């Protein structure tokens, strides 16, 4: 995950944005409605990750209407869906998202699934558009945009979308 924030995002580790990365247990393993999935290769190297938690988008930095539409507790937020570049285009992210959505559905308390992505990351926007719907696009700098695209993914994504 740290590789991704340095390589793909270009931001490096920023505690207020990436604190969960250095406390995976506290963020995803201990809370009962949260989870973290990890895919490893035959040598035991982590090649993909994906997480889900019950925290909706906070305002600020996210727009107030998003925080109101996706409240914590009722919203499953997809986070940290990363695949190392040499392992992309093999269906790993789709399988991880499928399993995260199954986890959210089994919980029974989530009304919506939300995520945001940086469209500058190669393939990220197209991937999420194939699974969900854009609910807010912050790429307009004249309106104070952060360059982030926000999505809602159905709790039950059609099989053909996740099995491509």
C-alpha positions as CSV (number, residue, x, y, z in Angstrom):
1,X,0.0,0.0,0.0
2,X,2.8,2.4,0.8
3,X,4.3,1.6,-2.6
4,X,1.1,2.8,-4.2
5,X,1.0,6.1,-2.4
6,X,4.5,6.8,-3.5
7,X,4.5,5.4,-7.0
8,X,0.9,5.8,-8.3
9,X,-0.3,8.8,-6.2
10,X,3.0,10.6,-6.1
11,X,2.1,12.1,-2.7
12,X,4.0,9.8,-0.4
13,X,2.7,8.9,3.0
14,X,0.5,11.6,4.4
15,X,-0.7,10.7,7.9
16,X,-4.1,12.3,7.7
17,X,-4.9,10.5,4.4
18,X,-3.0,7.2,4.9
19,X,-2.9,6.5,8.7
20,X,-4.9,3.3,8.1
21,X,-2.0,1.9,6.1
22,X,0.3,1.9,9.1
23,X,-2.4,0.5,11.4
24,X,-4.1,-2.2,9.4
25,X,-5.2,-4.1,12.4
26,X,-6.9,-1.1,14.0
27,X,-8.4,0.1,10.8
28,X,-9.6,-3.2,9.2
29,X,-9.0,-6.3,11.3
30,X,-10.3,-5.4,14.8
31,X,-13.6,-3.6,14.0
32,X,-16.2,-6.3,13.2
33,X,-17.8,-4.5,10.2
34,X,-14.4,-3.8,8.5
35,X,-12.2,-6.2,6.5
36,X,-9.0,-6.3,4.6
37,X,-8.3,-8.7,1.7
38,X,-4.8,-9.4,0.5
39,X,-3.7,-11.4,-2.6
40,X,-0.3,-13.0,-2.6
41,X,1.7,-14.6,-5.4
42,X,3.3,-18.0,-5.3
43,X,6.3,-16.5,-3.5
44,X,4.2,-14.9,-0.8
45,X,4.6,-11.4,-2.1
46,X,1.6,-9.1,-1.7
47,X,0.3,-8.3,-5.2
48,X,-3.1,-6.8,-4.5
49,X,-5.2,-5.4,-1.6
50,X,-8.7,-4.2,-0.9
51,X,-10.4,-3.0,2.2
52,X,-13.8,-2.0,3.4
53,X,-14.9,0.0,6.4
54,X,-18.1,1.6,7.8
55,X,-16.9,5.2,7.6
56,X,-18.6,7.4,5.1
57,X,-16.7,10.2,3.4
58,X,-15.8,12.9,5.9
59,X,-16.5,16.6,5.4
60,X,-14.1,18.2,5.0
61,X,-12.2,17.4,2.8
62,X,-15.1,15.8,0.9
63,X,-18.1,17.9,-0.2
64,X,-20.8,18.1,2.4
65,X,-23.5,16.6,0.2
66,X,-21.4,13.4,-0.1
67,X,-21.0,13.2,3.7
68,X,-24.7,13.6,4.1
69,X,-25.6,11.1,1.4
70,X,-23.2,8.4,2.7
71,X,-23.3,8.5,6.5
72,X,-20.9,6.5,8.6
73,X,-22.4,3.3,9.9
74,X,-24.8,2.9,7.0
75,X,-22.1,3.2,4.3
76,X,-19.6,0.6,3.3
77,X,-16.6,2.5,2.0
78,X,-14.2,0.6,-0.4
79,X,-10.6,1.6,0.3
80,X,-7.1,0.6,-0.7
81,X,-8.0,-1.4,-3.8
82,X,-4.5,-1.7,-5.3
83,X,-2.9,-4.1,-7.6
84,X,0.8,-4.0,-8.3
85,X,1.4,-2.9,-11.9
86,X,3.0,-6.2,-13.0
87,X,-0.2,-8.0,-11.8
88,X,-2.8,-5.8,-13.4
89,X,-5.3,-6.8,-16.0
90,X,-5.6,-10.3,-14.5
91,X,-8.9,-9.9,-12.7
92,X,-7.5,-9.5,-9.2
93,X,-9.2,-6.2,-8.4
94,X,-12.5,-7.5,-9.6
95,X,-12.2,-10.6,-7.5
96,X,-11.3,-8.5,-4.4
97,X,-14.1,-6.1,-5.0
98,X,-16.6,-9.0,-5.5
99,X,-15.5,-10.4,-2.1
100,X,-15.7,-7.1,-0.4
101,X,-19.2,-6.5,-1.7
102,X,-20.2,-10.0,-0.5
103,X,-18.8,-9.1,3.0
104,X,-20.8,-5.8,3.0
105,X,-24.0,-7.6,1.9
106,X,-23.6,-10.3,4.5
107,X,-23.3,-7.6,7.2
108,X,-26.9,-6.6,6.5
109,X,-26.5,-3.1,7.9
110,X,-25.0,-1.2,4.9
111,X,-27.4,0.8,2.7
112,X,-24.8,2.0,0.2
113,X,-21.3,1.3,-1.0
114,X,-19.1,4.4,-1.7
115,X,-15.6,5.0,-2.8
116,X,-13.4,7.7,-4.3
117,X,-10.5,7.4,-6.6
118,X,-7.8,9.5,-8.2
119,X,-8.4,9.4,-11.9
120,X,-4.7,10.1,-12.5
121,X,-3.9,6.5,-11.4
122,X,-3.7,4.4,-14.6
123,X,-6.9,2.4,-15.2
124,X,-8.6,3.5,-11.9
125,X,-11.4,5.6,-13.3
126,X,-12.3,3.1,-16.1
127,X,-12.3,0.2,-13.6
128,X,-14.7,1.9,-11.2
129,X,-16.9,3.1,-14.0
130,X,-17.3,-0.5,-15.0
131,X,-18.7,-1.3,-11.6
132,X,-20.4,1.8,-10.3
133,X,-21.8,5.2,-11.0
134,X,-20.1,8.6,-10.6
135,X,-21.9,10.6,-8.0
136,X,-19.5,13.5,-7.9
137,X,-16.6,14.6,-10.0
138,X,-14.1,17.1,-8.4
139,X,-11.9,17.7,-11.4
140,X,-13.1,21.3,-12.0
141,X,-10.3,23.4,-10.3
142,X,-12.4,26.6,-10.9
143,X,-14.9,25.2,-8.4
144,X,-12.3,24.2,-5.9
145,X,-12.1,20.6,-7.0
146,X,-9.6,18.2,-5.5
147,X,-9.3,16.1,-8.7
148,X,-11.1,13.2,-7.1
149,X,-14.0,11.2,-8.6
150,X,-16.6,9.8,-6.2
151,X,-18.6,6.6,-7.0
152,X,-21.4,4.5,-5.7
153,X,-21.2,0.8,-6.4
154,X,-24.4,-1.3,-6.0
155,X,-24.3,-3.6,-3.0
156,X,-25.0,-6.5,-5.4
157,X,-23.0,-5.9,-8.6
158,X,-24.3,-8.0,-11.5
159,X,-22.1,-11.2,-11.9
160,X,-21.1,-10.2,-15.4
161,X,-19.5,-7.0,-14.2
162,X,-17.3,-8.7,-11.6
163,X,-16.5,-11.8,-13.6
164,X,-15.2,-10.0,-16.7
